[in-house]
Amino acid sequence: MPKNRFPCAAILTVTMALAALVGCQADGSSPSSREGYFTWVDDKGRVQHSRIIRESEPESEVSTPGKDHSEQSGSADDSEFNLENYPDGNELERRGYVRPGEPQPYFTWQDAEGNIRTSYYQPDTRSEVEKGRIKPPVKLTPASIYQRSNSSAPVVEKDRGDPDAFAILGIDSAAEGFLERWSEHCCENLSLGDAADWHSDREFGLTLDESTPVHEFMTGRSPYGLIRIPAGGEKRDFIMRLRSFARDGLFVPSVAFLDANMRPVRMVTDLVAEYVPETWHRRGYLEAFIPVFPGHGERWMVLFTRGEDLRGQTVIEDKRGPRAIQHGLRGELGVAEVRER
């Protein structure tokens, strides 16, 4: 027998070893076959491993970000009424509809090198008004309102209203008859020569100075401005913005609305106007928002001040600290119609 020939036992041992090696490769040790992965080379020569998604895999294995399996399965704990399972809707909206413990919402994007990135963000919970997309609703200025008893202008029924709201608006049953007494001193003999026409498309001004006509109202002697309101067929009811600019004092306005015969039908006074501080290009001013009802017979508007307003002052807070502005008989007014978008 030749010396270089292998015995049968050695041949069997090598054969079993090769079979074991092939079996190790076939049972998933290679990345190309382990758990449904395949191996590929990208355009930069890098070896990549990607998982193979088989159609036979159940959908439950694919989870949605921010959702756990307990929510999808409908566990018994979800039936409990508590803030965790049923949070306050307004509070949830302020948080961008992200529940406590949930991950922040995210978006995916591709960078310049082709890599997929994930970025988290905080939802913008501001309202459309806060974002500047729409105008905030106009809030009428609280005031004392006196109205003629047979006037057709809108009025709230006192027996159905909130007493606190009537107190804020100055509507008091004891004040009935005040406008009738005030009407005895106004307004058929007012001068119409300096009356201003209403402008719907822009703000227009009235200057009350030494040349302005003066009238002796029941509430005191005062210069006045007279504005002609378009008839109801030409003009719908609207809201007026009234500004009184501070200059060597402050003119505190009251407003009386007259019918076509110059008889008072409504008066608005004791306006709780807001003071807007001055800037480098504009003086400070009082600002009030008042409804006007041309569709209910209001044809004229009289702007005046009262004796009790002349004895008061407006205290403001600016960068120099508290400051008092004295009230006076002279001033400059800005009048405009609030335009709806």
C-alpha positions in Angstrom: 0.0 0.0 0.0 1.4 3.5 -0.9 2.4 5.7 2.0 0.5 8.9 0.7 -3.0 7.4 0.6 -5.4 8.5 3.4 -7.2 5.9 5.5 -11.0 5.7 5.3 -11.4 7.1 8.8 -9.6 10.3 7.8 -11.6 10.8 4.7 -14.9 10.4 6.7 -13.7 13.0 9.2 -12.9 15.6 6.5 -16.2 15.0 4.8 -18.2 15.6 8.0 -16.3 18.8 8.7 -17.1 20.2 5.3 -20.8 19.3 5.7 -20.8 21.1 9.1 -19.2 24.2 7.6 -21.8 24.3 4.8 -24.6 23.8 7.3 -23.3 26.8 9.4 -23.5 29.0 6.3 -26.9 27.8 5.3 -28.5 28.3 8.7 -28.3 32.1 8.5 -24.7 33.0 9.6 -24.3 35.1 6.4 -25.8 38.7 6.5 -27.3 38.0 3.1 -29.7 35.4 4.5 -30.0 36.1 8.2 -33.6 37.0 9.2 -34.6 38.1 5.8 -31.8 40.6 5.1 -30.0 41.1 1.8 -26.6 42.6 1.1 -25.9 45.2 -1.5 -23.2 47.8 -2.4 -24.2 51.5 -2.7 -22.7 54.0 -5.2 -19.8 54.8 -2.9 -18.7 51.2 -2.6 -20.1 50.7 0.9 -21.6 47.3 1.9 -25.2 47.8 3.1 -27.7 45.4 4.7 -31.5 45.9 4.2 -34.3 44.0 5.7 -36.7 42.2 3.3 -40.4 43.1 4.1 -42.4 40.0 3.2 -46.1 40.2 2.4 -46.8 37.3 4.7 -45.7 39.3 7.8 -48.6 40.4 10.0 -49.5 44.1 10.0 -49.3 44.2 13.8 -45.5 44.0 13.6 -45.4 47.5 12.0 -46.0 50.0 14.7 -47.1 53.6 14.3 -44.9 56.3 16.0 -46.4 57.5 19.2 -48.8 54.6 19.5 -48.3 51.6 21.7 -49.9 48.1 21.4 -52.0 48.6 24.5 -53.9 51.5 22.7 -54.4 49.4 19.5 -55.6 46.4 21.4 -58.1 48.4 23.5 -57.0 47.4 27.0 -59.4 47.5 29.9 -57.6 50.5 31.4 -58.9 52.7 28.5 -62.4 52.5 29.8 -61.5 54.4 33.0 -62.4 58.1 32.9 -59.3 60.0 33.9 -57.1 62.8 32.6 -54.6 60.4 31.2 -57.1 58.6 29.0 -59.5 61.5 28.4 -57.4 64.8 28.7 -58.9 68.2 28.7 -59.4 69.2 25.0 -58.3 72.8 25.5 -55.2 71.7 27.4 -54.4 69.1 24.7 -54.7 71.7 22.0 -52.3 74.1 23.8 -49.8 71.2 23.9 -50.1 70.7 20.1 -52.2 67.5 20.7 -49.2 65.7 22.1 -50.2 63.6 25.2 -47.9 63.4 28.2 -45.3 60.7 27.7 -45.7 60.6 23.9 -42.8 61.4 21.6 -42.8 64.8 19.8 -44.1 64.7 16.2 -41.3 64.5 13.6 -40.7 64.6 9.9 -38.1 62.8 7.8 -35.9 64.4 5.1 -32.9 63.6 2.9 -29.7 65.5 3.3 -27.2 66.4 0.5 -25.4 63.1 0.8 -28.6 61.1 0.4 -28.9 60.1 4.1 -32.4 59.9 5.6 -32.7 62.3 8.6 -35.4 62.6 11.3 -36.2 66.0 12.9 -38.6 66.6 15.9 -40.6 69.8 16.1 -42.9 71.6 18.5 -46.4 72.2 17.0 -47.4 75.8 16.6 -50.4 76.2 18.9 -51.0 79.9 18.4 -54.5 81.0 17.2 -55.1 82.5 13.8 -55.4 85.9 15.5 -52.1 85.4 17.3 -50.5 84.5 14.0 -51.8 87.7 12.4 -53.8 85.9 9.7 -57.1 87.3 10.8 -58.2 90.4 12.7 -59.2 90.0 16.3 -62.9 90.6 16.9 -63.7 94.2 17.9 -64.7 94.7 21.5 -67.2 97.5 22.2 -66.1 99.9 24.8 -68.0 99.8 28.1 -70.0 103.0 28.6 -73.2 104.5 30.0 -75.9 104.4 27.4 -79.1 106.5 27.4 -81.8 105.9 24.8 -85.1 107.6 24.0 -88.0 105.3 25.0 -89.7 105.3 21.6 -86.5 104.8 19.6 -86.2 101.9 17.2 -82.5 101.4 17.9 -81.5 98.0 19.1 -81.8 97.6 22.9 -81.4 94.7 25.3 -84.5 93.7 27.3 -83.6 94.4 31.0 -85.8 91.6 32.3 -83.9 89.0 30.3 -80.4 90.3 30.8 -77.6 89.8 33.3 -77.7 92.5 36.0 -73.9 92.6 36.2 -73.7 93.1 32.5 -76.1 96.0 32.7 -74.1 97.6 35.5 -70.9 97.3 33.3 -72.7 98.8 30.3 -74.3 101.6 32.4 -77.8 100.5 31.6 -79.9 101.4 34.6 -83.7 101.7 34.9 -83.2 104.7 37.2 -81.5 106.6 34.4 -84.6 106.4 32.1 -85.7 109.9 31.3 -82.2 111.4 31.5 -82.0 111.7 27.7 -85.4 113.4 27.6 -84.1 116.0 30.1 -80.8 116.4 28.2 -82.8 116.9 25.0 -84.5 120.0 26.4 -81.1 121.8 25.9 -80.2 120.2 22.6 -80.0 120.0 19.6 -82.3 121.7 17.0 -80.3 125.0 17.2 -76.9 123.5 16.6 -74.9 125.2 13.8 -74.7 123.0 10.6 -72.2 125.1 8.8 -69.2 123.2 10.1 -70.8 119.7 10.0 -68.5 117.0 8.5 -69.6 114.2 6.2 -68.9 110.6 7.1 -66.1 108.9 5.2 -66.2 105.1 5.1 -62.9 104.6 3.3 -60.5 106.4 5.6 -60.0 108.0 9.0 -60.9 111.6 9.2 -60.3 114.2 11.9 -62.1 116.9 13.8 -60.2 119.7 15.5 -61.8 121.4 18.5 -60.1 124.7 19.1 -60.9 128.4 19.8 -62.8 128.7 16.6 -65.0 125.7 17.2 -68.7 126.5 18.0 -69.7 126.1 21.7 -73.0 125.0 23.1 -74.5 125.1 26.6 -75.5 121.4 27.2 -77.3 120.2 30.3 -74.0 118.5 31.2 -72.0 121.7 30.9 -70.7 124.2 28.3 -68.6 122.5 25.7 -67.3 122.9 22.1 -68.7 120.3 19.8 -68.2 118.5 16.5 -71.1 117.6 14.3 -70.9 114.7 11.8 -73.6 113.8 9.2 -74.3 110.0 9.0 -75.5 108.5 5.7 -79.2 107.4 5.6 -80.0 103.8 6.5 -80.8 102.9 2.9 -77.3 104.0 1.9 -75.4 102.7 4.9 -75.7 99.6 7.1 -75.1 99.7 10.9 -71.4 99.7 11.7 -68.8 100.2 14.5 -67.0 103.5 14.8 -63.5 103.8 16.2 -63.1 107.1 18.0 -59.6 108.5 19.0 -58.8 111.5 21.1 -55.2 112.6 20.8 -53.3 114.0 23.8 -51.8 117.5 23.2 -51.5 120.0 26.0 -54.3 118.1 27.7 -56.9 115.5 26.7 -60.4 116.0 25.3 -62.7 113.3 26.9 -65.5 112.7 24.4 -69.2 111.8 24.8 -71.4 111.1 21.8 -75.0 111.9 21.1 -76.9 110.5 18.1 -79.7 112.5 16.6 -82.5 111.7 14.2 -83.2 113.5 10.9 -85.0 116.3 12.9 -82.0 116.8 15.2 -83.6 115.2 18.2 -81.4 113.0 20.4 -82.3 109.3 20.2 -79.2 107.9 22.0 -76.3 109.1 24.0 -73.0 107.3 24.9 -71.0 108.7 27.8 -68.7 107.5 30.6 -66.6 105.7 28.0 -64.0 103.3 29.6 -61.6 104.1 26.8 -58.2 102.6 26.5 -55.1 104.9 26.5 -52.5 104.0 23.8 -49.1 105.4 24.7 -47.2 107.8 22.4 -44.4 106.6 20.0 -41.6 108.4 18.2 -44.0 109.2 15.3 -47.4 109.5 17.0 -49.0 111.1 20.0 -50.8 109.0 22.7 -54.6 108.8 22.5 -57.7 107.5 24.0 -59.5 104.9 21.9 -63.1 103.7 22.0 -65.3 101.5 19.8 -69.0 102.5 19.5 -71.8 101.0 17.4 -73.7 103.3 15.0 -77.2 102.6 13.8 -78.1 104.5 10.6 -80.6 101.7 9.8 -82.5 102.7 12.9 -82.9 106.4 12.2 -79.6 107.9 13.4 -78.6 110.7 11.1 -76.3 113.0 13.1 -73.5 112.5 15.6 -72.5 115.2 18.2 -69.1 114.9 19.9 -68.8 116.9 23.1 -67.4 116.7 26.7 -69.1 117.1 30.1 -68.3 119.4 33.0 -67.5 116.4 35.3 -65.0 115.1 32.7 -63.2 118.5 32.6 -62.6 118.2 36.4 -60.8 114.8 36.0 -57.5 113.6 34.7 -56.2 110.5 33.0 -53.3 108.7 34.8 -51.0 106.7 32.5 -47.9 104.6 33.0 -44.9 105.1 30.7 -41.1 104.7 30.8 -40.9 107.7 33.0 -43.4 106.3 35.5 -46.9 107.3 36.4 -48.1 110.5 34.7 -51.3 112.5 34.9 -52.8 114.2 31.8 -55.3 117.0 32.5 -58.6 117.0 30.7 -59.5 120.1 28.6 -61.9 121.8 26.2 -59.6 121.5 23.2 -58.4 118.5 21.3 -58.0 116.6 18.1 -60.3 113.6 17.3 -59.9 110.8 14.8 -63.0 109.1 13.5 -63.0 105.9 11.4 -65.3 103.0 10.4 -64.1 99.6 11.4 -63.9 97.6 8.2 -64.5 93.9 8.2 -62.3 91.6 6.1 
